[in-house]
Amino acid sequence: MVALLNGDCLEQMKTLPDNSVDGIVTDPPYGISFMAKKWDYDVPKVEVWKEAMRVLKPGGHALIACGTRTQHRMVCNIEDAGFEIRDVVSWIYGSGFPKSLNVSKAIDKAAGAEREVVGKKKRDAGSKSAHAFESSRSLEFDITAPATPEAKQWDGWGTALKPACEFFTLARKPLSEKTVAANILKWGTGGINIDRCRVGEETLPAQKAGQSKIGTFKRDDMVTPKRQGRFPANLIHDGSQEVLELFPETNKDSAARFFYCPKASKKDRDEGNNHPTVKPTALMQYLCRLITPTGGVVLDPYMGSGSTGKAAVKEGFSFVGCELDKDYYKIAKERIGNDDAVD
């Protein structure tokens, strides 16, 4: 079942029954006026999350994306709506160049002073980790020297750090039963799917029967047991070189213990998808799988171009999505491929 609703999510969610969805995976506005988009003027209000919690089953989880600058406001609103804050999943990635103002250049510009070009620098904005709206060619920039004494004093100063992570708040609707076990037996919600989200798989050295620390073997000959992958962590990475370099050099495989997902692929964007903040389908699949029981229903109040919906369907879940913008709504309809869209 796929149901796409075109309109304000607060009003659209009011049409849904109480306790009717199993999980919420969403990428709402971050409230940073991204690319001057009107829909990104603020984070969602408490009322939105109250309505989302109403339709979520007791013990159901939500994974709600946000950026570093407004994460505190997002979490406060989620918590004030009645959700329990369980964790924060960090998605770290390599991005293009930092969008920081060069203070020294700004001072010279304000003074009307011309800076001397002392060299050239190439910057490749076409790496696989770069944003889609950045150029795919190598760019060449002038290296200039400060012209005024004030600019020399503030040479090397900027106004922003390089973006390298976004957060998904993991929240849970309070249980209706006294224990997690009782709640799961009644509603099918309350836990997260550890085994389906384990990372990788390890093969242990061959051992004789009875010698394994992870199980008992009846055969007397040598066996090569396999161990489940690593326990899922609250960190996801995009595999870019600059991210891999953050891990200790003494263990070059250390990044393999965390779930790897690259940024939105060319395929994601070639589906008529011009949304500026599209998330990778593989990432949303992993997040849907983490919190949604088999055959469950995933809700995305801020569907955008439909990445969560596409991911939910690929994982075998039902999906309900709300989107205010008509253009993005049409893109989502095409990407998810459904017959139950409601205009």
C-alpha positions, 0 to 999 in steps of 0.5 A: 500500500502506498498513499501520497497526500498533497497538502500541509502535513499537519492537516493531512495527518489528521485524516489518518487513524490513531496508532496506524503507522509503525515508523516515521522516517523523514527529512523535514525542513532544517530552518536555515533558509536553504537556497532561500527556499520558502519551505525552509524558514523554520523547523517543524512546530511541536503541533506537527510532531504531536500529530505524528505521534498520534498516528504512530503506534505506541513504542514506534520509532521515528528517525528525523533528520536535521542539520548541525545549526538547528538540531537543538530546536528540532529535538526540543520540539520533538521532545515537547510533543511527547516523544522519548529521545533515544539517540542521535544517528550521525551521518558523516560525509565529505562535501565540497568546499566550505561556504565561509566568508574570507574575512581578510578579503571582505575587509579589503573589499569594504575599503575598496583596496585591490589585492595583488594576485600572487598565485593560482589554486585548483580546486576540484568540485567534481568529486563524488562527494560534492553536492549536485549543484556544484560544478563537475569541472576543476575550478581555478582560483586566484591566490591574493595577498592582503592589501590593507593593514587591517586585512593583513591582521585578519588574514586566514580568518573565516566565518564557517566550518566545513560541513561534514555531518547531519543528524537523525534524531532517534525518538520513540513514542512512549510504550502503552504497556509496562514492558517493551516485550508486552508492547511488542507483542500487542503492537509490533513496535518498541524495538529496533531491528538489530540483526537486519542492520548489522554491518558486514560479516566476519569469518573466524579461523577454522576450529574443531567441534566444541572449540568455538566461542560463538556456538557448538558444532556437532561435526568432528572435522574442522569447520569455518564458522561465520559470525554476524556482522557488527552491531549497528552504531549511531554513525553512518559514513559516505566512504569518501576519502576525507572521511576515511582519513578520520579513522586511525591509520593503525587500523585501515579497516576501522571504517568498515565497522560502520554502515557505509552509504554514499551521498545521493547518486546520479541515478537518484537525481536522474529520475527527474529529481531536482530537489536540492536536498535529496537523500540517498535511497540506500540511506533511507532504506537502511533507516526504514529497515532499522525501525520498521517491523516486517510488513509495517507502514512507514510515514514521511510527513515531509516527503519531498521528492520521495526518497523515503517512499522509494526506500520503503517500497524497496524494503517491502514496507507500506508507505504514507507520504505528505508533501506540500509542494506540488512539483516535488509531489509530482516527482515523488509520484513518478519515483515511487510509482503508485496508484494511490496518490491523493491530489 
